[in-house]
Amino acid sequence: MVVQAAARGIVEEGKILDNSAEGGKLSGMLLNHKNGTIEEVVQCCAHLHALESFLYKSLTESMRLVENEDETNKGIWHSKVSTWRPFALLLNLAFTYNVSTNKVALYRGANLLEDRIDSFRANVGKERSFHAFTSGSRNRNAAAEVANCLFMLDGSYPHFDVSQYSEYPQEEEELLPLGLCCRIDRVLFDATDQNTFDLLY
């Protein structure tokens, strides 16, 4: 039932984004596993989430609206619950069946404006929670490409190896769970790269 609901949600979001063809394709890939084991369903969801498609982008953008206290943004998120919640529930099961607690350093590149960097600097020592699925890479160089900030996580968080299900295994992607709380330890200017700030969690 949840698999079918997740597939319907993908189709619906595809229509909203005027991308019905891709929505139908992604939905079909998930429905191929509706009678499979939960591990197979989770692996399929991980693969879909790792694809360069509207699914990853729309799901992430929608879930991040929760971080904003603006009532309009909250309203948009609530309107997405019926379409994205089933898929999010299935993907989150990865941390039940395939989670790793092995300590490994993870990196995430981002392009942030100066005021956003200043906000992180002003909040050193404080915790920040991630309301959307967040990914990082075991490969620092891959994460740092075309980014002016590099988030560095010390590896003490549960993580799920997505690279084995991804079309881009060289990115060495690891998925981090919903609601992850991290403390901002330091914000450093990287003297070896005059355009890069390192944000350490």
Secondary structure as the mmCIF struct_conf table of DSSP 4:
data_model
#
loop_
_struct_conf.conf_type_id
_struct_conf.id
_struct_conf.beg_label_comp_id
_struct_conf.beg_label_asym_id
_struct_conf.beg_label_seq_id
_struct_conf.end_label_comp_id
_struct_conf.end_label_asym_id
_struct_conf.end_label_seq_id
HELX_RH_AL_P HELX_RH_AL_P1 VAL A 2 ILE A 16
TURN_TY1_P TURN_TY1_P1 LEU A 17 ASP A 18
HELX_RH_AL_P HELX_RH_AL_P2 SER A 20 LEU A 31
TURN_TY1_P TURN_TY1_P2 ASN A 32 ASN A 35
BEND BEND1 GLY A 36 GLY A 36
HELX_RH_AL_P HELX_RH_AL_P3 ILE A 38 ALA A 50
BEND BEND2 LEU A 51 SER A 53
HELX_RH_AL_P HELX_RH_AL_P4 PHE A 54 ARG A 64
HELX_RH_3T_P HELX_RH_3T_P1 LEU A 65 GLU A 67
HELX_RH_AL_P HELX_RH_AL_P5 GLU A 71 ASN A 92
TURN_TY1_P TURN_TY1_P3 LEU A 93 LEU A 93
HELX_RH_AL_P HELX_RH_AL_P6 ALA A 94 TYR A 97
BEND BEND3 ASN A 98 ASN A 98
STRN STRN1 SER A 100 SER A 100
STRN STRN2 LEU A 106 ALA A 110
HELX_RH_AL_P HELX_RH_AL_P7 GLU A 114 ALA A 122
TURN_TY1_P TURN_TY1_P4 ASN A 123 GLY A 125
BEND BEND4 LYS A 126 LYS A 126
STRN STRN3 GLU A 127 PHE A 130
BEND BEND5 ALA A 132 ALA A 132
STRN STRN4 THR A 134 SER A 137
BEND BEND6 ARG A 138 ARG A 138
HELX_RH_AL_P HELX_RH_AL_P8 ARG A 140 ALA A 144
TURN_TY1_P TURN_TY1_P5 GLU A 145 VAL A 146
BEND BEND7 ASN A 148 ASN A 148
STRN STRN5 CYS A 149 LEU A 153
BEND BEND8 GLY A 155 GLY A 155
BEND BEND9 TYR A 157 TYR A 157
STRN STRN6 HIS A 159 HIS A 159
STRN STRN7 PHE A 160 ASP A 161
HELX_RH_3T_P HELX_RH_3T_P2 SER A 163 TYR A 165
BEND BEND10 SER A 166 GLU A 167
HELX_RH_3T_P HELX_RH_3T_P3 PRO A 169 GLU A 171
STRN STRN8 GLU A 173 LEU A 176
TURN_TY1_P TURN_TY1_P6 LEU A 178 GLY A 179
STRN STRN9 LEU A 180 ARG A 183
STRN STRN10 ARG A 186 PHE A 189
TURN_TY1_P TURN_TY1_P7 ALA A 191 THR A 192
BEND BEND11 ASP A 193 ASP A 193
TURN_TY1_P TURN_TY1_P8 GLN A 194 ASN A 195
STRN STRN11 PHE A 197 LEU A 200
#
